[in-house]
């Protein structure tokens, strides 16, 4: 006779989630061997900022070692990452454009979105600052000044123009100015690079009149190569930059590696990983701030109390099962 250990209600809830996952895989035509084989690879579609900052190189090895998993990272803009999720070509997405994330979930492509950490955006430009924005803590006013300076031939602004979360934030600030987003075919001082954050910073650095919006983490990681750029505007609440992680919906895409994706998101939310996030530094500066389920996420405007409660209700039992 096989002795079955007694499980707590929390463990039973988490096991029910995993049981549903396994049943879904079997229902999709997987054999047990095939299902287990799929656990050896996890495809993560994420933003260039988590990659360029070095955060993933820091966080992934313990997870890969624990579960014998190879996490394959596709680092693209938020829009491209979500597009991969919409075709079932990744197992989990990690992005930073809340309106796009909510639409992704509401349309049924993703499930159980959770805020895991945040950093912030800053406006960088040349030290002599021809747009006269140095020291402002109002990003909207800074964009108005950049617009006027650009119209007078004094500066250039580089937009990523790649559908990223950074571009989404940039557009939202332009809308708040009342001026609208500049048209790169008319306003020649406004240029779209069509590239990731690191490459866009490099292009901006090579222009003595260049400005751009960047997440602080990527800037800090590359600051040694950006001798002609400095942080000019920061500490505006609208520049806060929360990151969400979303499971690709296994009911829409039965071939996704949902079981390992659940383990991965639970790992990101687990206390030890959240502590790792807070401890990660470049040039002695903290780049990301962990905020899974804690009150400051609500205070900062990332989530409602109800959303935080929903995160905790779903993820805490799984975290306790796998990472307690």
Backbone torsions as a table, in degrees:
resi	resn	phi	psi	omega
1	UNK	NA	138.9	179.2
2	UNK	-92.1	126.7	177.1
3	UNK	-82.3	123.6	179.2
4	UNK	-100.3	119.5	-178.0
5	UNK	-65.6	149.8	176.4
6	UNK	-75.6	132.5	-178.3
7	UNK	-111.7	147.4	176.7
8	UNK	-73.0	161.3	176.0
9	UNK	-55.9	-36.2	178.4
10	UNK	-63.9	-45.2	179.4
11	UNK	-66.1	-37.8	178.6
12	UNK	-62.9	-38.8	179.4
13	UNK	-64.5	-44.2	-180.0
14	UNK	-66.0	-40.1	179.0
15	UNK	-64.7	-33.9	176.8
16	UNK	-61.7	-41.5	177.2
17	UNK	-59.9	-47.1	-179.1
18	UNK	-66.7	-37.7	178.7
19	UNK	-62.3	-41.4	177.2
20	UNK	-62.8	-40.1	179.5
21	UNK	-61.5	-47.6	-178.6
22	UNK	-64.1	-39.8	179.4
23	UNK	-64.1	-37.7	178.6
24	UNK	-62.6	-42.9	178.7
25	UNK	-62.4	-43.0	-179.5
26	UNK	-65.2	-39.0	179.8
27	UNK	-65.4	-23.5	-179.5
28	UNK	-84.4	1.0	176.6
29	UNK	103.9	9.4	177.9
30	UNK	-80.6	140.8	164.4
31	UNK	-82.0	167.1	178.7
32	UNK	-60.3	-42.1	-179.0
33	UNK	-63.9	-44.3	179.8
34	UNK	-62.8	-40.5	-178.9
35	UNK	-63.5	-43.1	179.7
36	UNK	-67.3	-35.0	179.9
37	UNK	-63.0	-35.8	-178.5
38	UNK	-66.3	-16.7	-177.7
39	UNK	-72.5	-10.9	-175.9
40	UNK	-80.0	-5.9	-179.4
41	UNK	-140.4	138.1	175.5
42	UNK	-130.9	129.3	-179.4
43	UNK	-102.9	118.3	-179.7
44	UNK	-110.0	117.0	173.4
45	UNK	-96.4	121.4	-172.9
46	UNK	-143.7	174.2	-177.5
47	UNK	-79.6	158.0	178.6
48	UNK	-65.5	-25.2	-177.0
49	UNK	-67.7	-37.8	178.3
50	UNK	-69.4	-27.1	178.9
51	UNK	-83.2	-50.8	-177.0
52	UNK	-62.7	-30.4	-179.1
53	UNK	-74.6	-13.8	-177.6
54	UNK	86.3	0.5	-175.9
55	UNK	-62.1	-42.4	-177.3
56	UNK	-67.3	-38.3	176.6
57	UNK	-59.4	-27.5	-179.0
58	UNK	-83.7	-40.2	-173.3
59	UNK	-87.4	-31.6	-170.0
60	UNK	-72.4	-39.1	-174.4
61	UNK	-53.5	-44.3	179.2
62	UNK	-61.4	-39.1	178.8
63	UNK	-65.8	-45.7	-178.8
64	UNK	-62.2	-40.3	-179.4
65	UNK	-68.0	-41.4	-176.9
66	UNK	-63.9	-40.0	-172.8
67	UNK	-111.2	6.6	-177.8
68	UNK	52.1	49.2	-176.5
69	UNK	-115.7	141.8	171.8
70	UNK	-102.2	109.1	178.6
71	UNK	-87.0	115.3	178.7
72	UNK	-96.1	118.1	-173.8
73	UNK	-97.7	128.0	171.3
74	UNK	-110.8	106.0	-175.6
75	UNK	-97.4	109.1	-178.0
76	UNK	-142.8	-177.0	174.3
77	UNK	-70.4	161.7	-178.8
78	UNK	-55.0	-45.2	-179.8
79	UNK	-58.6	-42.3	179.3
80	UNK	-69.5	-37.6	178.5
81	UNK	-62.6	-45.1	179.4
82	UNK	-67.6	-32.9	176.9
83	UNK	-62.6	-38.4	176.2
84	UNK	-63.5	-39.0	176.8
85	UNK	-64.8	-34.8	-177.9
86	UNK	-71.1	-16.0	176.4
87	UNK	-108.1	4.5	180.0
88	UNK	70.9	22.0	-177.8
89	UNK	-93.0	12.0	170.7
90	UNK	-148.9	168.4	-176.9
91	UNK	-100.8	-27.6	-178.2
92	UNK	-152.6	147.5	177.3
93	UNK	-119.8	145.3	177.4
94	UNK	-130.0	108.3	-168.9
95	UNK	-140.5	179.6	-176.4
96	UNK	-148.5	62.3	173.4
97	UNK	-149.1	93.3	-166.1
98	UNK	-58.5	-41.5	-178.2
99	UNK	-62.7	-39.1	177.9
100	UNK	-69.9	-36.4	178.7
101	UNK	-64.8	-46.0	-179.4
102	UNK	-62.7	-39.3	177.6
103	UNK	-64.4	-39.3	178.6
104	UNK	-59.0	-43.6	179.3
105	UNK	-73.2	-45.7	-177.9
106	UNK	-62.3	-29.4	178.7
107	UNK	-84.0	-0.1	173.6
108	UNK	91.0	2.3	-178.3
109	UNK	-78.5	-29.4	-176.9
110	UNK	-130.4	160.4	179.4
111	UNK	-138.4	154.1	171.6
112	UNK	56.3	48.6	174.9
113	UNK	-61.5	143.3	179.5
114	UNK	-145.5	138.1	174.9
115	UNK	-80.5	127.9	-174.3
116	UNK	-112.2	-33.2	177.4
117	UNK	-165.6	175.9	177.4
118	UNK	-147.6	159.5	162.7
119	UNK	-137.1	-149.8	178.0
120	UNK	-146.0	163.9	174.8
121	UNK	-92.1	153.5	173.3
122	UNK	-137.1	156.6	173.9
123	UNK	-101.6	124.1	-179.0
124	UNK	-114.8	154.6	-179.7
125	UNK	-169.4	-172.7	-177.3
126	UNK	-72.1	147.2	-178.3
127	UNK	-57.5	-32.0	-179.2
128	UNK	-79.0	-11.5	165.9
129	UNK	48.1	70.9	-179.5
130	UNK	-64.6	-18.8	178.8
131	UNK	-86.9	-6.8	176.6
132	UNK	58.4	55.1	179.5
133	UNK	-113.8	-1.8	-175.2
134	UNK	-55.3	128.8	174.8
135	UNK	87.7	-7.1	177.1
136	UNK	-67.5	144.4	170.7
137	UNK	-115.7	27.9	178.3
138	UNK	-128.1	103.3	-175.6
139	UNK	-65.0	-33.2	-179.8
140	UNK	-64.0	-45.9	177.3
141	UNK	-62.7	-38.5	178.9
142	UNK	-62.3	-41.6	179.4
143	UNK	-66.7	-36.1	176.9
144	UNK	-61.9	-43.6	-179.9
145	UNK	-67.3	-39.0	177.7
146	UNK	-63.8	-41.3	178.5
147	UNK	-59.3	-49.4	-178.7
148	UNK	-65.1	-40.3	178.4
149	UNK	-66.2	-38.0	177.4
150	UNK	-63.4	-43.1	179.1
151	UNK	-62.7	-26.7	178.7
152	UNK	-94.7	11.2	175.8
153	UNK	74.4	18.1	-175.3
154	UNK	-94.8	-17.1	-176.5
155	UNK	-153.4	169.3	176.3
156	UNK	-127.2	141.7	174.8
157	UNK	-117.9	131.8	179.8
158	UNK	-107.3	119.5	175.6
159	UNK	-101.0	146.1	176.9
160	UNK	-64.8	-40.5	176.6
161	UNK	59.7	32.3	-173.4
162	UNK	-123.7	15.4	-179.3
163	UNK	73.1	17.1	-176.3
164	UNK	-80.8	169.2	173.8
165	UNK	-63.7	-32.7	177.1
166	UNK	-65.1	-43.7	177.2
167	UNK	-63.9	-38.4	178.4
168	UNK	-60.9	-42.7	177.3
169	UNK	-65.2	-42.9	179.4
170	UNK	-58.6	-46.2	-179.8
171	UNK	-60.9	-41.2	-178.8
172	UNK	-62.7	-35.0	178.2
173	UNK	-70.7	-41.9	176.8
174	UNK	-58.1	-39.1	-179.7
175	UNK	-65.3	-34.4	-179.8
176	UNK	-71.4	-19.8	179.9
177	UNK	-72.8	-21.3	-174.0
178	UNK	84.4	-5.8	-179.5
179	UNK	-91.6	-20.5	-175.0
180	UNK	80.7	167.1	178.3
181	UNK	-72.1	132.6	177.5
182	UNK	-59.5	149.4	177.8
183	UNK	-96.0	115.1	-174.8
184	UNK	-67.4	-14.5	176.7
185	UNK	-85.7	-16.1	179.6
186	UNK	-109.4	-51.1	178.9
187	UNK	-88.7	97.1	-172.8
188	UNK	-68.7	-14.7	177.3
189	UNK	-77.8	-11.0	-180.0
190	UNK	-104.5	117.3	-171.6
191	UNK	-126.5	140.5	176.1
192	UNK	-103.5	126.6	-178.7
193	UNK	-85.6	-28.3	-175.6
194	UNK	66.8	21.8	-175.7
195	UNK	-127.6	173.5	178.8
196	UNK	-71.4	-179.0	-173.7
197	UNK	-67.0	-44.1	-178.9
198	UNK	-60.8	-45.7	179.9
199	UNK	-66.5	-37.8	179.3
200	UNK	-66.1	-38.7	175.8
201	UNK	-63.0	-39.5	179.4
202	UNK	-64.0	-44.3	178.2
203	UNK	-61.3	-44.5	-179.7
204	UNK	-63.8	-39.9	179.8
205	UNK	-61.5	-29.7	-177.8
206	UNK	-82.9	-2.7	178.2
207	UNK	-110.1	115.1	-176.7
208	UNK	-64.0	-10.1	177.3
209	UNK	-115.6	16.0	-169.5
210	UNK	-87.2	139.6	174.5
211	UNK	-126.9	155.0	171.1
212	UNK	-159.2	165.1	172.9
213	UNK	-100.5	131.1	-178.7
214	UNK	-140.9	152.8	168.5
215	UNK	-71.7	144.4	-174.8
216	UNK	-62.3	-36.6	-176.5
217	UNK	-59.7	-46.5	179.7
218	UNK	-66.0	-40.0	178.6
219	UNK	-60.9	-46.9	-179.2
220	UNK	-62.1	-40.0	-178.7
221	UNK	-64.8	-30.3	-175.1
222	UNK	-108.1	5.0	-169.6
223	UNK	-57.1	-31.3	-179.3
224	UNK	-65.8	-19.1	179.6
225	UNK	-102.9	1.5	-175.3
226	UNK	-114.7	61.5	-172.6
227	UNK	-68.3	-15.7	-177.9
228	UNK	-107.8	13.1	178.0
229	UNK	-124.6	143.5	176.3
230	UNK	-142.1	156.1	177.4
231	UNK	-73.2	123.0	-177.3
232	UNK	-109.8	-33.4	-178.2
233	UNK	-133.7	131.6	-179.3
234	UNK	-157.0	176.7	171.9
235	UNK	65.7	30.3	169.1
236	UNK	-101.2	133.1	-176.3
237	UNK	-57.3	-30.8	-179.2
238	UNK	-68.5	-12.5	-179.8
239	UNK	-89.6	-2.6	177.5
240	UNK	-63.4	147.1	-166.4
241	UNK	-137.1	82.9	-179.7
242	UNK	-78.7	145.8	178.7
243	UNK	-108.6	131.8	177.4
244	UNK	-114.0	146.7	175.6
245	UNK	-117.7	134.7	-174.2
246	UNK	-133.9	132.0	172.6
247	UNK	-75.6	134.6	172.4
248	UNK	-72.5	135.3	-170.8
249	UNK	-68.6	111.8	-178.5
250	UNK	-66.7	-24.9	179.0
251	UNK	-72.6	-24.3	175.4
252	UNK	-89.9	-33.9	-177.9
253	UNK	-129.7	86.9	-174.2
254	UNK	-61.0	-19.7	-176.8
255	UNK	-84.9	-5.4	179.9
256	UNK	-67.8	151.6	-179.4
257	UNK	-85.0	71.8	-170.9
258	UNK	-68.0	-39.5	-176.7
259	UNK	-61.8	-45.6	178.9
260	UNK	-71.4	-32.9	177.0
261	UNK	-62.2	-39.9	176.8
262	UNK	-61.9	-44.2	177.9
263	UNK	-60.8	-38.1	-177.0
264	UNK	-68.7	-46.7	180.0
265	UNK	-65.2	-39.6	176.4
266	UNK	-61.2	-36.5	176.9
267	UNK	-62.8	-43.3	179.8
268	UNK	-63.8	-31.6	-178.1
269	UNK	-86.6	-15.5	-175.1
270	UNK	-64.5	148.0	-176.2
271	UNK	-54.0	-42.8	-178.1
272	UNK	-64.4	-38.7	179.9
273	UNK	-70.8	-40.0	177.7
274	UNK	-60.8	-37.1	176.6
275	UNK	-66.8	-38.8	176.7
276	UNK	-59.8	-41.8	179.5
277	UNK	-59.0	-46.7	-179.8
278	UNK	-65.5	-28.4	-177.6
279	UNK	-86.3	-10.2	-177.1
280	UNK	-75.2	124.8	-177.2
281	UNK	-136.0	153.3	169.5
282	UNK	-131.4	134.3	-176.5
283	UNK	52.6	38.2	178.3
284	UNK	63.6	20.6	179.2
285	UNK	-119.2	134.1	176.1
286	UNK	-69.9	134.3	-174.0
287	UNK	-102.6	-39.6	-178.5
288	UNK	-126.2	154.1	-178.2
289	UNK	-125.7	117.6	-178.2
290	UNK	-66.7	142.0	-179.1
291	UNK	-150.3	25.5	178.5
292	UNK	-62.0	117.3	170.2
293	UNK	66.5	8.6	-177.0
294	UNK	-99.7	159.6	-169.1
295	UNK	-63.7	-28.0	-175.8
296	UNK	-67.9	-18.9	175.1
297	UNK	-62.9	-40.2	177.9
298	UNK	-71.1	-43.5	-179.4
299	UNK	-61.8	-31.6	180.0
300	UNK	-84.8	-4.4	175.8
301	UNK	89.3	12.2	-178.7
302	UNK	-76.2	-41.8	-172.6
303	UNK	-140.4	155.5	171.2
304	UNK	-82.7	165.4	176.6
305	UNK	-58.9	-37.5	-179.7
306	UNK	-65.7	-39.0	179.1
307	UNK	-66.8	-41.3	178.0
308	UNK	-62.0	-43.0	179.1
309	UNK	-61.6	-38.5	178.9
310	UNK	-65.0	-42.6	177.8
311	UNK	-57.5	-51.0	-176.0
312	UNK	-61.8	-40.5	-177.4
313	UNK	-63.9	-39.1	-178.5
314	UNK	-81.9	-46.7	-168.1
315	UNK	-87.0	-31.8	-175.9
316	UNK	-58.4	-43.8	177.5
317	UNK	-60.9	-35.9	179.8
318	UNK	-71.7	-40.5	175.9
319	UNK	-59.3	-44.1	-179.4
320	UNK	-66.3	-34.6	179.1
321	UNK	-67.1	-44.5	-173.1
322	UNK	-95.9	-27.2	-169.9
323	UNK	-130.8	17.3	-179.8
324	UNK	-75.6	NA	NA
